[in-house]
Amino acid sequence: MIKGQKVELRVQCLGNPAYTAGYVVDVYKDFVDPSKEGVMVIFPNGNYDGFSHEEQGLFFCYDQHPEVNPVYNDYKFTNVIQLSRDFNKGFWKFIE
């Protein structure tokens, strides 16, 4: 996965029903398996979380041709406080 990629939940998660779309905010070295990548994802309700490589397969639908938003691809993730502030200011747009 890459920053700015739109993902779709396979199951209910963080107060969002299955098939809710979210965006990858950050990609980082997986804490469980450092040879793989984990991702931070934000959802329309403002909730966010990190997903290990293994969790990505459990929580997200696979998309052979992922949609990437160039504005979100350039987002500079610094910390979750700033992520929340940016969400509250309307940076993240979710159109269902």
MITORMAR-656557 format. One record per residue (C-alpha): residue in three letters; x, y negated, z; residue number from 1. Coordinates in Angstrom, 1 decimal. Each point is the difference from the previous one (the first is absolute). Example, Ala and Ser with C-alpha at 12.3 -4.5 7.8 and 13.67 -1.06 7.14 Angstrom:
<node residu="ALA" xx="12.3" yy="4.5" zz="7.8" num="1"/>
<node residu="SER" xx="1.4" yy="-3.4" zz="-0.7" num="2"/>
! end
This chain:
<node residu="MET" xx="0.0" yy="0.0" zz="0.0" num="1"/>
<node residu="ILE" xx="1.0" yy="-3.6" zz="-0.5" num="2"/>
<node residu="LYS" xx="-0.8" yy="-3.3" zz="1.7" num="3"/>
<node residu="GLY" xx="-3.2" yy="-1.5" zz="-1.3" num="4"/>
<node residu="GLN" xx="-1.4" yy="3.4" zz="-1.1" num="5"/>
<node residu="LYS" xx="-3.7" yy="0.5" zz="0.5" num="6"/>
<node residu="VAL" xx="-0.8" yy="3.2" zz="1.9" num="7"/>
<node residu="GLU" xx="-3.3" yy="1.7" zz="0.7" num="8"/>
<node residu="LEU" xx="-0.8" yy="1.9" zz="3.2" num="9"/>
<node residu="ARG" xx="-0.9" yy="3.6" zz="-0.3" num="10"/>
<node residu="VAL" xx="-1.5" yy="0.1" zz="3.5" num="11"/>
<node residu="GLN" xx="-1.3" yy="-2.5" zz="2.6" num="12"/>
<node residu="CYS" xx="2.9" yy="-1.9" zz="1.6" num="13"/>
<node residu="LEU" xx="0.4" yy="-3.1" zz="2.2" num="14"/>
<node residu="GLY" xx="-3.7" yy="-0.8" zz="-0.1" num="15"/>
<node residu="ASN" xx="-0.2" yy="0.3" zz="-3.8" num="16"/>
<node residu="PRO" xx="-2.1" yy="2.6" zz="-1.7" num="17"/>
<node residu="ALA" xx="1.5" yy="2.4" zz="-2.5" num="18"/>
<node residu="TYR" xx="0.7" yy="-1.5" zz="-3.5" num="19"/>
<node residu="THR" xx="0.8" yy="-3.4" zz="1.5" num="20"/>
<node residu="ALA" xx="2.8" yy="-1.8" zz="-1.9" num="21"/>
<node residu="GLY" xx="3.0" yy="-1.4" zz="1.7" num="22"/>
<node residu="TYR" xx="3.4" yy="-1.5" zz="-1.0" num="23"/>
<node residu="VAL" xx="3.5" yy="1.1" zz="0.7" num="24"/>
<node residu="VAL" xx="1.7" yy="-2.8" zz="1.9" num="25"/>
<node residu="ASP" xx="3.4" yy="1.6" zz="0.6" num="26"/>
<node residu="VAL" xx="2.0" yy="3.1" zz="-0.9" num="27"/>
<node residu="TYR" xx="2.5" yy="1.3" zz="2.5" num="28"/>
<node residu="LYS" xx="2.2" yy="3.0" zz="0.8" num="29"/>
<node residu="ASP" xx="-2.3" yy="2.7" zz="1.4" num="30"/>
<node residu="PHE" xx="0.5" yy="0.5" zz="3.7" num="31"/>
<node residu="VAL" xx="-0.7" yy="3.7" zz="-0.2" num="32"/>
<node residu="ASP" xx="2.1" yy="0.7" zz="-3.1" num="33"/>
<node residu="PRO" xx="2.5" yy="-2.8" zz="-0.9" num="34"/>
<node residu="SER" xx="0.4" yy="1.4" zz="-3.5" num="35"/>
<node residu="LYS" xx="-3.6" yy="-1.0" zz="-0.7" num="36"/>
<node residu="GLU" xx="-2.0" yy="-3.3" zz="0.2" num="37"/>
<node residu="GLY" xx="-2.7" yy="-1.1" zz="2.4" num="38"/>
<node residu="VAL" xx="-2.4" yy="-2.8" zz="-0.8" num="39"/>
<node residu="MET" xx="-1.8" yy="-2.8" zz="1.9" num="40"/>
<node residu="VAL" xx="-3.6" yy="-0.5" zz="-1.4" num="41"/>
<node residu="ILE" xx="-2.6" yy="-2.7" zz="0.8" num="42"/>
<node residu="PHE" xx="-3.7" yy="0.5" zz="-0.4" num="43"/>
<node residu="PRO" xx="-3.0" yy="-2.3" zz="-0.7" num="44"/>
<node residu="ASN" xx="-0.9" yy="-0.1" zz="3.7" num="45"/>
<node residu="GLY" xx="3.4" yy="-1.3" zz="0.9" num="46"/>
<node residu="ASN" xx="1.3" yy="3.2" zz="1.6" num="47"/>
<node residu="TYR" xx="3.3" yy="1.3" zz="-1.1" num="48"/>
<node residu="ASP" xx="2.3" yy="2.9" zz="0.8" num="49"/>
<node residu="GLY" xx="3.1" yy="1.8" zz="-1.2" num="50"/>
<node residu="PHE" xx="-0.3" yy="3.4" zz="-1.7" num="51"/>
<node residu="SER" xx="2.8" yy="2.5" zz="-0.2" num="52"/>
<node residu="HIS" xx="0.7" yy="1.7" zz="-3.3" num="53"/>
<node residu="GLU" xx="-2.0" yy="3.1" zz="1.2" num="54"/>
<node residu="GLU" xx="-2.9" yy="-2.2" zz="1.3" num="55"/>
<node residu="GLN" xx="-0.3" yy="-1.7" zz="-3.4" num="56"/>
<node residu="GLY" xx="-1.0" yy="3.3" zz="-1.5" num="57"/>
<node residu="LEU" xx="-2.6" yy="0.6" zz="2.7" num="58"/>
<node residu="PHE" xx="-1.5" yy="-3.5" zz="0.0" num="59"/>
<node residu="PHE" xx="0.2" yy="-1.3" zz="-3.5" num="60"/>
<node residu="CYS" xx="-1.4" yy="1.1" zz="-3.3" num="61"/>
<node residu="TYR" xx="2.6" yy="0.6" zz="-2.7" num="62"/>
<node residu="ASP" xx="0.0" yy="-2.5" zz="-2.9" num="63"/>
<node residu="GLN" xx="2.0" yy="1.0" zz="-3.0" num="64"/>
<node residu="HIS" xx="0.0" yy="-3.6" zz="-1.3" num="65"/>
<node residu="PRO" xx="0.0" yy="-2.2" zz="3.2" num="66"/>
<node residu="GLU" xx="-1.2" yy="-3.6" zz="-0.2" num="67"/>
<node residu="VAL" xx="2.6" yy="-2.4" zz="1.3" num="68"/>
<node residu="ASN" xx="-0.9" yy="-3.6" zz="0.9" num="69"/>
<node residu="PRO" xx="3.1" yy="-2.2" zz="-0.9" num="70"/>
<node residu="VAL" xx="-0.8" yy="-2.6" zz="2.7" num="71"/>
<node residu="TYR" xx="-0.1" yy="2.8" zz="2.6" num="72"/>
<node residu="ASN" xx="3.1" yy="1.6" zz="-1.5" num="73"/>
<node residu="ASP" xx="1.9" yy="-3.2" zz="0.9" num="74"/>
<node residu="TYR" xx="-1.3" yy="-0.2" zz="3.6" num="75"/>
<node residu="LYS" xx="2.8" yy="-0.3" zz="2.5" num="76"/>
<node residu="PHE" xx="-1.1" yy="2.2" zz="3.0" num="77"/>
<node residu="THR" xx="1.7" yy="-1.3" zz="3.1" num="78"/>
<node residu="ASN" xx="-2.1" yy="1.3" zz="2.9" num="79"/>
<node residu="VAL" xx="-3.6" yy="1.0" zz="0.9" num="80"/>
<node residu="ILE" xx="-0.7" yy="-3.4" zz="1.6" num="81"/>
<node residu="GLN" xx="0.7" yy="-1.8" zz="-3.2" num="82"/>
<node residu="LEU" xx="-1.9" yy="2.7" zz="-2.0" num="83"/>
<node residu="SER" xx="-3.1" yy="-0.7" zz="2.2" num="84"/>
<node residu="ARG" xx="0.4" yy="-3.8" zz="-0.4" num="85"/>
<node residu="ASP" xx="0.3" yy="0.4" zz="-3.8" num="86"/>
<node residu="PHE" xx="-3.2" yy="2.2" zz="0.0" num="87"/>
<node residu="ASN" xx="-1.9" yy="-2.6" zz="2.1" num="88"/>
<node residu="LYS" xx="1.1" yy="-2.8" zz="-2.4" num="89"/>
<node residu="GLY" xx="-1.5" yy="2.0" zz="-2.9" num="90"/>
<node residu="PHE" xx="3.2" yy="1.1" zz="-1.7" num="91"/>
<node residu="TRP" xx="-1.3" yy="3.6" zz="-0.5" num="92"/>
<node residu="LYS" xx="-3.0" yy="0.1" zz="-2.3" num="93"/>
<node residu="PHE" xx="-2.1" yy="3.1" zz="-0.1" num="94"/>
<node residu="ILE" xx="-2.6" yy="0.4" zz="-2.7" num="95"/>
<node residu="GLU" xx="-2.0" yy="3.2" zz="0.1" num="96"/>
! end
